[in-house]
């Protein structure tokens, strides 16, 4: 599962050049902070407001439903992406990744 990285810091460089923007709403819920995620589409951007659950919320819920071996996998850029845009293009994204893969097994 691809998930918003728990604990993502919003005080990092803009992600606009990657086609999206993540902004805190200033609200906090029982499971984590609320945020606005905007896909910077042409002709009109699309925004959703969502909750970004904390890491322990994901893990506790998965274990409660018989999933184990929870593993968080860092974001990686494909070789094709590096060939097309170059390593420098991806530097901000890799330094402050907004997403992580979550792998678990039953």
C-alpha positions in Angstrom: 0.0 0.0 0.0 1.3 3.5 -0.8 0.6 5.9 2.0 1.2 9.4 3.0 4.4 9.2 5.1 3.5 9.3 8.7 5.3 12.3 10.3 5.7 14.1 7.0 7.1 17.5 7.6 5.4 20.3 5.8 8.3 22.8 6.2 10.3 21.4 3.4 10.7 22.5 -0.3 7.5 22.6 -2.4 6.5 19.5 -4.2 4.8 21.5 -7.0 7.4 20.4 -9.6 6.3 16.8 -9.0 2.7 17.6 -9.7 1.2 17.8 -6.3 1.1 19.8 -3.1 0.6 18.8 0.5 -0.5 21.4 3.1 -1.5 21.1 6.7 -5.0 22.3 7.6 -4.0 23.0 11.2 -6.5 20.4 12.5 -5.6 17.3 14.4 -7.8 14.2 14.7 -7.6 11.2 17.0 -5.5 9.3 14.4 -3.4 12.1 13.0 -3.1 15.5 11.3 -5.5 16.7 8.6 -4.0 17.9 5.4 -5.0 19.1 2.0 -3.5 17.2 -1.0 -3.8 18.9 -4.3 -3.1 17.2 -7.7 -1.8 20.1 -9.9 -3.8 19.0 -13.0 -4.4 21.1 -16.1 -6.8 22.8 -16.6 -7.9 22.7 -13.0 -6.2 21.3 -9.8 -8.1 18.8 -7.7 -7.8 18.9 -3.9 -8.9 16.5 -1.2 -8.7 17.0 2.6 -7.7 13.8 4.4 -6.2 12.6 7.6 -2.7 11.3 7.6 -2.7 8.6 10.2 0.3 8.3 12.5 2.6 5.3 12.0 1.4 3.6 15.2 -2.2 3.9 14.0 -1.5 2.0 10.8 0.5 -0.7 12.6 -2.0 -1.1 15.5 -4.9 -1.5 13.0 -3.1 -4.0 10.9 -2.1 -6.1 13.8 -5.7 -6.0 15.2 -6.9 -7.5 11.9 -4.3 -10.3 11.9 -1.7 -8.7 9.7 1.9 -9.0 10.9 5.4 -8.3 9.7 4.6 -4.7 9.0 7.4 -3.1 7.0 7.7 0.5 5.9 9.6 0.8 2.6 11.2 4.2 1.6 10.2 5.9 -1.6 12.4 5.1 -4.5 12.7 6.6 -8.0 12.6 4.3 -10.9 15.6 4.1 -13.3 13.3 5.4 -16.1 12.4 8.4 -13.9 16.1 9.2 -13.3 16.9 8.7 -17.0 14.0 11.1 -18.0 14.5 13.8 -15.5 18.0 13.3 -14.0 18.9 12.7 -10.3 19.0 16.4 -9.4 15.3 16.8 -10.3 14.3 14.2 -7.6 16.6 15.5 -4.8 13.9 17.4 -2.9 11.4 14.5 -3.1 14.0 12.0 -1.8 15.2 14.4 0.9 11.6 14.9 2.2 9.6 12.0 0.8 5.8 12.5 1.2 5.0 8.8 0.6 6.1 5.4 1.9 5.1 1.9 0.9 3.6 -0.2 3.6 4.0 -4.0 3.3 2.4 -6.5 5.6 1.4 -10.2 5.6 -1.3 -12.2 7.2 
